[in-house]
Amino acid sequence: MRKRLLIIGAGTGGLMVANFVGRDLHGEIERGEISVTLMGEQEVYTYQPGFLYVVFDLMRPAQLIRPVRELLAPGIAFVHDRALRIDAQAHKVLRAQGDPLEYDILVIATGSNLNLQEVPGLAEGGHWFYTLDGALRLRDALRNWQGGKLVLTVGVPHKCPVAPLEFTMMFDEWARLRGVRDKTEIVYSYPLGRAHSIQSVADWAGPELEARGVRVETFFNLESVDPAKHVASSLEGTDLPYDLLVAIPPHQGDELGSTSHLTEAGNWYPTDRHALSLQGHEDIFVLGDATNLPVSKAGSVAHFEAEVLADNLVGLLTEGSPPLHHYNGRAFCFIETGLDRATFISFDYEHPPTVPGATNAVHWFKQTYNRIHWANLKAVM
Ligand SMILES: Cc1cc2nc3c(=O)[nH]c(=O)nc-3n(C[C@H](O)[C@H](O)[C@H](O)COP(=O)(O)OP(=O)(O)OC[C@H]3O[C@@H](n4cnc5c(N)ncnc54)[C@H](O)[C@@H]3O)c2cc1C
């Protein structure tokens, strides 16, 4: 009987798993022995790391968006619909517009969303670059920037753990190049007692920010924003007046998890840290931002997880073998430290990162990656 693999979420993780499996099981799919279906609520894929460059007019939206169907390996079906509920007992996914989809093996790759409602006043008084619309609105605000006080706040959890640092360092250099840095005050706030959650990154970032004349405000958990008075207030009782508030809003998982009664607080799926199976379910797997794993919510993590998961799925679909390959918590993040230099961190469950000195070469490597990401998604690399 034909084995059916269903993947929910046509983002980084979902597309990569679909394409890795599709590439390896091309023959079985062609012969009708195995089916691979990717379900996504968006017909286009959007490369989110590009938002950071949109803000500074360094990339255009059209460079970040491609139709999902163009990115899929041959033989993989795409269903453009929203998953409403997973019925794990019946092996079915109920959806918004069509009949339920049945599966033998299910992969959940539904990512993470901004939770703007958690902070009263933020939607009205703040900017963010974690959506394309938000990045374009912030880009427009920066085009008119003549100086003033920019306050950056960080909500938790959030994806791309180094993006707040990257934005701050890029903004500093951008303001210098525009000749408005001496009229610009930059405040980088962070919810913990240091500049980053990863100790080695915090040890590196503190002096880097100081050298750029950025004020670091620690223990600042954004609680509310007063859009009329232009004041951001923290749980800890600190008020930060601002001319421009750039927030990294707190994130949550898609509500599919809670309507299916499969997630914990924050809508994150309890996931086995090595096999990537949903705890208590041998036929459901989770990857990318949607997991509750103690790893960064990053595209690189979704990529490394997809490689491991796809190998295990191939074994499961063809031989019924249990997961043989283990995800080790691997993550890799470029860190832009201005407009023409960058560094990177590479780490896993057992090995925390160190931060090498920034170079122009790493910056250009990141620029290149921004343009070849599509090949990665298509699993041709
Ligand atoms: C500004 C910014 C900068 C970043 N920079 C980097 C970086 O430099 N390096 C890096 O590694 N990562 C970076 N990231 C993070 C990276 O983009 C994400 O971690 C990655 O996309 C996560 O992949 P995913 O597959 O889990 O989720 P996503 O890629 O977000 O995909 C989830 C998909 O599931 C769909 N979906 C959700 N719910 C449903 C449903 N119920 N039914 C159907 N479809 C559904 C969504 O519409 C979406 O298409 C950045 C992110 C941002 C916002």
The ligand as an SDF file (V2000), in Angstrom:
LIG
                    3D

 53 58  0  0  0  0  0  0  0  0999 V2000
   14.3900   39.4130   10.4020 C   0  0  0  0  0  0  0  0  0  0  0  0
   14.7850   37.9750   10.4400 C   0  0  0  0  0  0  0  0  0  0  0  0
   16.1120   37.6320   10.2350 C   0  0  0  0  0  0  0  0  0  0  0  0
   16.5040   36.3030   10.2660 C   0  0  0  0  0  0  0  0  0  0  0  0
   17.8080   35.9960   10.0320 N   0  0  0  0  0  0  0  0  0  0  0  0
   18.2100   34.7080   10.0610 C   0  0  0  0  0  0  0  0  0  0  0  0
   19.5490   34.3610    9.7730 C   0  0  0  0  0  0  0  0  0  0  0  0
   20.3780   35.2380    9.4650 O   0  0  0  0  0  0  0  0  0  0  0  0
   19.9130   33.0630    9.8440 N   0  0  0  0  0  0  0  0  0  0  0  0
   19.0170   32.0720   10.1560 C   0  0  0  0  0  0  0  0  0  0  0  0
   19.4030   30.8990   10.2080 O   0  0  0  0  0  0  0  0  0  0  0  0
   17.7090   32.3680   10.4330 N   0  0  0  0  0  0  0  0  0  0  0  0
   17.2840   33.6510   10.3800 C   0  0  0  0  0  0  0  0  0  0  0  0
   15.9690   33.9590   10.6280 N   0  0  0  0  0  0  0  0  0  0  0  0
   15.0450   32.9170   11.1200 C   0  0  0  0  0  0  0  0  0  0  0  0
   14.4800   32.0070   10.0330 C   0  0  0  0  0  0  0  0  0  0  0  0
   13.8680   32.7500    9.0030 O   0  0  0  0  0  0  0  0  0  0  0  0
   13.4610   31.0740   10.6750 C   0  0  0  0  0  0  0  0  0  0  0  0
   13.9980   30.5240   11.8510 O   0  0  0  0  0  0  0  0  0  0  0  0
   13.0830   29.9490    9.7250 C   0  0  0  0  0  0  0  0  0  0  0  0
   12.3830   30.4820    8.6190 O   0  0  0  0  0  0  0  0  0  0  0  0
   12.2560   28.8890   10.4320 C   0  0  0  0  0  0  0  0  0  0  0  0
   11.8500   27.9150    9.5200 O   0  0  0  0  0  0  0  0  0  0  0  0
   10.4750   27.1470    9.7810 P   0  0  0  0  0  0  0  0  0  0  0  0
   10.3160   26.2110    8.6400 O   0  0  0  0  0  0  0  0  0  0  0  0
   10.4390   26.6270   11.1480 O   0  0  0  0  0  0  0  0  0  0  0  0
    9.3530   28.2930    9.7350 O   0  0  0  0  0  0  0  0  0  0  0  0
    8.9820   29.2650    8.5540 P   0  0  0  0  0  0  0  0  0  0  0  0
   10.0750   29.3610    7.5590 O   0  0  0  0  0  0  0  0  0  0  0  0
    8.5170   30.5290    9.1920 O   0  0  0  0  0  0  0  0  0  0  0  0
    7.7600   28.5400    7.8220 O   0  0  0  0  0  0  0  0  0  0  0  0
    6.5700   28.2160    8.4800 C   0  0  0  0  0  0  0  0  0  0  0  0
    5.5080   28.1010    7.4070 C   0  0  0  0  0  0  0  0  0  0  0  0
    4.3680   27.4030    7.9130 O   0  0  0  0  0  0  0  0  0  0  0  0
    3.2070   28.0500    7.4730 C   0  0  0  0  0  0  0  0  0  0  0  0
    2.1210   27.6970    8.3980 N   0  0  0  0  0  0  0  0  0  0  0  0
    2.0510   28.0080    9.7090 C   0  0  0  0  0  0  0  0  0  0  0  0
    0.9370   27.4990   10.2400 N   0  0  0  0  0  0  0  0  0  0  0  0
    0.2860   26.8360    9.2380 C   0  0  0  0  0  0  0  0  0  0  0  0
   -0.9230   26.1200    9.1820 C   0  0  0  0  0  0  0  0  0  0  0  0
   -1.6960   25.9460   10.2600 N   0  0  0  0  0  0  0  0  0  0  0  0
   -1.2920   25.5740    7.9880 N   0  0  0  0  0  0  0  0  0  0  0  0
   -0.5240   25.7320    6.8830 C   0  0  0  0  0  0  0  0  0  0  0  0
    0.6360   26.4160    6.8800 N   0  0  0  0  0  0  0  0  0  0  0  0
    1.0480   26.9650    8.0670 C   0  0  0  0  0  0  0  0  0  0  0  0
    3.5850   29.5220    7.4920 C   0  0  0  0  0  0  0  0  0  0  0  0
    2.7130   30.2900    6.6940 O   0  0  0  0  0  0  0  0  0  0  0  0
    4.9950   29.4530    6.9300 C   0  0  0  0  0  0  0  0  0  0  0  0
    4.9830   29.4940    5.5190 O   0  0  0  0  0  0  0  0  0  0  0  0
   15.5390   35.2880   10.5410 C   0  0  0  0  0  0  0  0  0  0  0  0
   14.2000   35.6330   10.7230 C   0  0  0  0  0  0  0  0  0  0  0  0
   13.8290   36.9630   10.6630 C   0  0  0  0  0  0  0  0  0  0  0  0
   12.3700   37.3200   10.8480 C   0  0  0  0  0  0  0  0  0  0  0  0
  1  2  1  0
  2  3  1  0
  2 52  2  0
  3  4  2  0
  4  5  1  0
  4 50  1  0
  5  6  2  0
  6  7  1  0
  6 13  1  0
  7  8  2  0
  7  9  1  0
  9 10  1  0
 10 11  2  0
 10 12  1  0
 12 13  2  0
 13 14  1  0
 14 15  1  0
 14 50  1  0
 15 16  1  0
 16 17  1  0
 16 18  1  0
 18 19  1  0
 18 20  1  0
 20 21  1  0
 20 22  1  0
 22 23  1  0
 23 24  1  0
 24 25  2  0
 24 26  1  0
 24 27  1  0
 27 28  1  0
 28 29  2  0
 28 30  1  0
 28 31  1  0
 31 32  1  0
 32 33  1  0
 33 34  1  0
 33 48  1  0
 34 35  1  0
 35 36  1  0
 35 46  1  0
 36 37  1  0
 36 45  1  0
 37 38  2  0
 38 39  1  0
 39 40  1  0
 39 45  2  0
 40 41  1  0
 40 42  2  0
 42 43  1  0
 43 44  2  0
 44 45  1  0
 46 47  1  0
 46 48  1  0
 48 49  1  0
 50 51  2  0
 51 52  1  0
 52 53  1  0
M  END
$$$$
